[in-house]
Amino acid sequence: MKVLLIKDVYKLGRAGDIKKVADGYGRNYLIPQGLALPATANSIKLAEAIGHKASEKRAVLNNELKGVADILSGLQLEFAMKASETGKLYGSVSSQMVADRVKELKGIELDRHQIVLEPIRTLGEFEVPVHLTIDLIPLLQVIVHREGEAVKARPAKAAEPVAPAAEEASAIETEDSAEA
C-alpha cells in the first residue's frame, strides 16, 4: 500500500513523502492516527505542498528546541545502583529513570519514548540519544556506578595530550635504569 505522509513519522519518513508500507500498518495505524493518507491521484498532487508546509514547521520547531538541545547535549547523569561483583546491576536504568532525572536536574520534561535506550544492566558510561525532533538528537552522558562508591573523575578529553604520556614513560624508564 502506498501512503502520503502528512506528518513526520520516526523511522519511516518526512511529511510530504510517498512511502510503500504494509497494508495493515497503513490501514490500522498511519491513516487512523492522522499521520498519512492513501496515495491516490489527488493526494499525490498535494504531496509537494504538504512537504513544503511541514519543512517550514520543522524549521520553526528546531529553532524553538535548539536551546533545549544545547542544555541536554552537555548533561551528565549519574545513577548509583546496586551491582554484583561482575558489574551486573540488580535491576536496570530505564528511559523513564533518565527522563525523571533530567526533569529533576534541569526542569525539562521529556517523554520516555524520546529517549532511545535499551535498559542499562551493567556499570559504565553510556551515550544516550534523545530525539527532540527528527533533526535534533542531542546525546546525554549516563554514568552508572556502584552504590556507595565514588564516581571516578573523568579527565577532560581535550586535556589529554599524547606526547606527555610518552615523556612520562621515558622518565619512568630512566628512573628504573638509574636505580639499577
Buried (B, 14 or more C-beta within 10 A) or exposed (E): BBBBBBBBBEEBBBBBBBBEBEEEBBBEBBBEEEBBBEBEEEBEEBBEEBBEEBBEEBEEBBEEBEEBBEBBBEBEBEBBBEBEEEEEBEEBBBBBBBBBBBEEEEEBEBEEEBBEBEEBBBBEBBEBBBBBBBBBBBBBBBBBBBEEEEEEEEEEEEEEEEEEEEEEEEEEEEEEEEEE
